[in-house]
Amino acid sequence: MWNLLKMVAQQAADLGTDVYLVGGAVRDLLWGLRPRDLDLAVANGALDLARRMADRHRGTLVVLDGQRQMARVVFKQDYQLDFSPFKGAHIEGDLRARDFTINAMALHLNSLCSSKNCTSPADQGWRSFLVDPTGGKRDLQLGLLQATGNEALLDDPLRVIRGVRLAAQFNLSITPETVVLMRQGARRIEQVAGERIWQELGQALTLPHVHHWVEFMDRELNLWQYLLPGRLRMEATEQNYYHVENVWRHCLRTFGCLEIVLKKYQFYHHLAGGATGPAVFKLAALLHDVGKPDTAKIRPDGRISFYGHAQAGVPYAEALADRLRLSGMERQYLVTLIRHHMQPLHYFLNKGYSDLKVFRLFRLLEGSFLDILILSLADVTATYTASERLSELTAYREYILKLIHRYEHEPEFFHPAKLLSGKDLIALGVPEGPLVGKFLARLAEMQITGAVTDLHSAKQWVIAELKNITPQ
Ligand SMILES: Nc1ccn([C@@H]2O[C@H](COP(=O)(O)OP(=O)(O)OP(=O)(O)O)[C@@H](O)[C@H]2O)c(=O)n1
């Protein structure tokens, strides 16, 4: 990295301009990290400098905004350099216009690289070229997050969420004055584009232990009220069985339990949902009961019917996905988690643990079997610990862990070899259309129960079933 920065300084000197390493990269260096995304503020000719770096050092140039002179140069996927002009007349002005003091520092590369100190980050000499007009270095040492000024968070309310993310990431305390500014900024969060919110919120939620910060966003900043559709309604709705706390408190508790369950059983790496999967998963925990109170009813026979509220939560999940502009995959994942989160408990209470029931539950959960089992365990842990029903919790935990163990150790059970394809079924006389899918699903279940064991018995079963279909 240091060599790359030397090259930047050299090219800048040739162009007769000043260049500074700024923002998060400087913070990370002081924190002892090796940044890979390097932001560079250039006095004049940012685009020319980016072009020279790409041409002369075999980087790939992407002009991000030609008019505003912003460009990115990528080097063999190792480092990414973002060039932009100073915001303001000079570097101090640029830094003061940034979000937090720890992000408002710069390194003057021209001076640094013309000195003998430009060798390696281990050589601490580079610190003497720090430009730090707001006291970022001191704040970082003290573990404090502080806004650069009174307007910083009103100018760009996204910075409120960035602040929470940075505090969580670097384990910082937010100064009381900055908390007040964050609270004011939070009221304007609705002005911020959904994709920007999701980018920061997603990063924050991906961190492994943010329960405390999620509570902070609620208690101190009222942020969830602006971000989550249904947040107020959840607070106004009592859990309608066990009557311990309102739905929103329960969801916050579930969020905390989810982080514990994920850590305790090392589940982080098994989740579906792609790179942002963990963040969507946690969002689902926070929203999972939003559909209450159209909800669990005790039926006359004493059994509990759960379907209503999980289904009723789907439109809220969709509205949130739209607001945050989640990708199609993220949206689908969120909706699936919300829609089916009650099913494992429903199966536990009402259906039992036969092979067929386990297989049906697996099929029902649409590729998110493991994730929904974990969410359900967190959900039930939250409910049963709050209402001190610990023996029931033990039984449920055993049930879920047994399912998870089976899922991880018996892949052939969950994915039985396909004896007949859709085409085979049609050749045997199954009418084209939805019936083919139904036959395939039934056939898989027949394999699970052992009623069908090989190609011959599969064909026999299909032929016999076809006779049961009334001819039109
Ligand atoms: N809303 C924002 C976004 C960014 N910045 C400034 O731009 C720098 C670069 O932003 P970005 O690359 O998004 O974040 P980093 O702080 O570099 O953090 P990370 O590398 O962890 O994403 C920040 O350090 C900060 O100085 C800001 O003031 N306000």
Ligand as a Chemical Component Dictionary entry (heavy atoms), coordinates in Angstrom:
data_LIG
# 
_chem_comp.id                   LIG 
_chem_comp.type                 NON-POLYMER 
_chem_comp.pdbx_formal_charge   0 
_chem_comp.three_letter_code    LIG 
# 
loop_
_chem_comp_atom.comp_id 
_chem_comp_atom.atom_id 
_chem_comp_atom.alt_atom_id 
_chem_comp_atom.type_symbol 
_chem_comp_atom.charge 
_chem_comp_atom.model_Cartn_x 
_chem_comp_atom.model_Cartn_y 
_chem_comp_atom.model_Cartn_z 
_chem_comp_atom.pdbx_ordinal 
LIG N1  N1  N 0 -22.214 10.229 4.663 1  
LIG C1  C1  C 0 -20.894 10.334 4.677 2  
LIG C2  C2  C 0 -20.108 9.335  4.086 3  
LIG C3  C3  C 0 -18.740 9.474  4.129 4  
LIG N2  N2  N 0 -18.171 10.565 4.697 5  
LIG C4  C4  C 0 -16.713 10.754 4.674 6  
LIG O1  O1  O 0 -16.162 10.025 3.598 7  
LIG C5  C5  C 0 -15.202 9.064  4.070 8  
LIG C6  C6  C 0 -15.272 7.798  3.235 9  
LIG O2  O2  O 0 -16.543 7.214  3.323 10 
LIG P1  P1  P 0 -16.774 5.654  3.164 11 
LIG O3  O3  O 0 -15.764 5.098  2.252 12 
LIG O4  O4  O 0 -18.208 5.475  2.879 13 
LIG O5  O5  O 0 -16.587 5.092  4.629 14 
LIG P2  P2  P 0 -15.308 4.917  5.524 15 
LIG O6  O6  O 0 -15.322 5.917  6.617 16 
LIG O7  O7  O 0 -14.097 4.871  4.655 17 
LIG O8  O8  O 0 -15.573 3.597  6.300 18 
LIG P3  P3  P 0 -15.482 2.109  5.777 19 
LIG O9  O9  O 0 -14.149 1.969  5.133 20 
LIG O10 O10 O 0 -15.598 1.346  7.037 21 
LIG O11 O11 O 0 -16.664 1.971  4.875 22 
LIG C7  C7  C 0 -15.565 8.881  5.528 23 
LIG O12 O12 O 0 -14.475 8.432  6.282 24 
LIG C8  C8  C 0 -15.994 10.264 5.913 25 
LIG O13 O13 O 0 -14.875 11.086 6.108 26 
LIG C9  C9  C 0 -18.957 11.539 5.280 27 
LIG O14 O14 O 0 -18.450 12.507 5.810 28 
LIG N3  N3  N 0 -20.319 11.402 5.255 29 
# 
loop_
_chem_comp_bond.comp_id 
_chem_comp_bond.atom_id_1 
_chem_comp_bond.atom_id_2 
_chem_comp_bond.value_order 
_chem_comp_bond.pdbx_ordinal 
LIG N1 C1  SING 1  
LIG C1 C2  SING 2  
LIG C1 N3  DOUB 3  
LIG C2 C3  DOUB 4  
LIG C3 N2  SING 5  
LIG N2 C4  SING 6  
LIG N2 C9  SING 7  
LIG C4 O1  SING 8  
LIG C4 C8  SING 9  
LIG O1 C5  SING 10 
LIG C5 C6  SING 11 
LIG C5 C7  SING 12 
LIG C6 O2  SING 13 
LIG O2 P1  SING 14 
LIG P1 O3  DOUB 15 
LIG P1 O4  SING 16 
LIG P1 O5  SING 17 
LIG O5 P2  SING 18 
LIG P2 O6  DOUB 19 
LIG P2 O7  SING 20 
LIG P2 O8  SING 21 
LIG O8 P3  SING 22 
LIG P3 O9  DOUB 23 
LIG P3 O10 SING 24 
LIG P3 O11 SING 25 
LIG C7 O12 SING 26 
LIG C7 C8  SING 27 
LIG C8 O13 SING 28 
LIG C9 O14 DOUB 29 
LIG C9 N3  SING 30 
# 
